[in-house]
Amino acid sequence: MNAKTMSLVAVAIAVAGVVFLAFKDYLISSNPLGLSIQGLAFGLMLWARVTFGRRSFHAGANPTEGEMVTRGPYRYLRHPIYAAATYFILAGVFSHRSADAIAVAVLVVLCLVVRILLEEQFLKAAYPDYVEYSGRTKRIIPFVF
């Protein structure tokens, strides 16, 4: 399976997992701390989408036309949209603490990690400055990971 196909499979599984979590009422947190984290995650996702612009809406992990974006939340995180999705999902799931919710959340996060790693391969090939950029920014957690 080539990288683009793997990327599409990963996003399809992640979407199916999020739908499952929503259907079972595990996606939205049941406590104030979780809801606060989800609100901040939603804000991060909006900030990243606005910063990146329209070109960020595509199913494949391949880079889109245009310059590499390193401003806004991309100054602190290489993947703020994936980070926001991860924060949102985990905040909801951990407030419900059911085995099936945690298992599906782990699967979704693993699929997002696959997407991140594949996307980074494409970005390194498309943007010569990406290697230097990745050396100074973290993937998911600012200043940590």
N, C-alpha and C positions, 0 to 999 in steps of 0.2 A: 504494500500500500504506500503510495507516495505521500509526501508531507502535506500537500493541499487536501487530499482526501482524508488523511488522518485528522487534520484540523476541522474539516466539516463534520466528521463523525463525532469528534469531541464536543463541538458546539451543539450538535443534535442531542447527544446524551445529556449534556448540561441543561439544555432547555427542557427536555423531558423530566429531568430531576426537579427542576424548579416548578414545573406544572404539577408534578406529584406532590411536592411540599405545599403548594398553594391549595390543591384539592383536599389535602388532609388537614388543612388549617395549621400547618407547622411553619409557614413562611413568615408570618407577622408575629413579632414578639408579644408575649403576654405580660411583660413587666416594664416599668418605666425606664430602667437602664437600657434594656434591649431596644425599646422604642427610640430612645435617644440616639443610640448607636446607629439604628436604621435611618433615622432622620439625617444624621451626619453623613452616612454612606450615600443616601440619595442626593444630598447636596454636593458631595464629591463627584458623583457620577454626572450631575448636571454641569458642574464646573468643567469637568474634563470634556464633555460633549461640546459645550460652547467653545472651549479653547481649541479643540481639534477641528471643529466645523463639520459640515455636511459629509465630507468625504469619508468619515469614520464608519458609515453605515454599510457594511458588507459582511457576508457570511464567512468568507475566507480569511485566513490570518495573514494573507499577503499584504504588503504595503500598498498604499494608494498613491496616486500622483501627488506631487507637491513636496514642499520642504519638510524636513524632520522637525517635529514639534517638541520644543524643550522649555516652553513657558507655561505659566499657570501651574496646575498640579503636576504637570510633566517635569517641572523643575525639581520636584521632590520624589516622584515615583515614575518608573518607566511604564507602569501599567495601571493608572489610577481607575480605569473603568473596571478592569478585572478585580482590583483591590476593593472597590466599592461593592461589587457584586458579592465578593467573598465576605466582607464585613456584614452586609445586609443578611445574607443567608445564615451565617453562623450565629448572629444575634437572635434571629428568629428561632432557629433550631435549638439552641442551648436553653432557651426559656421553656421549651416544651419537654426536652430530655427524654424522648422516646427512642428506642433502639432503631426503629425503621427510619425515623427522621435523621438521626445521626449518621446512619449508614448511607442514606441518599445524599446528605450534605457532604460527606467525605467523598463520595463518587463525583459530585458536581465540582468540588474544589480540585480534585485530581484532574478532571477534564479541563478546568481552567488552567491548571499548571501545564498540561500538555499544550494547550493553545499558546500560552506564554512562551514556552520553549521553542515551539515551531515558529511563532511570530518573530522571535528574536533571530532565528536563522535567516529569515527573509529580510529583516531589517538590517542585519550586518552586511548582507549582500547588496542591498539597495542604497544604503547610506554609509559611506566610509567613516563618518564621524560617530557612528553608533557605538563602536567599541569604546571610544573615549567617554562618551555619554554614559554608557552602562557602568563604567568604572566609578563614576561619581554619584550615581543615583541607585536607589534600591528598587526592587521589583514591586513589592506589596506593602511592606511596612517601612515608613520613612526612617532613615538612618539605621535600620536594623537588618531587614531582609528584602 
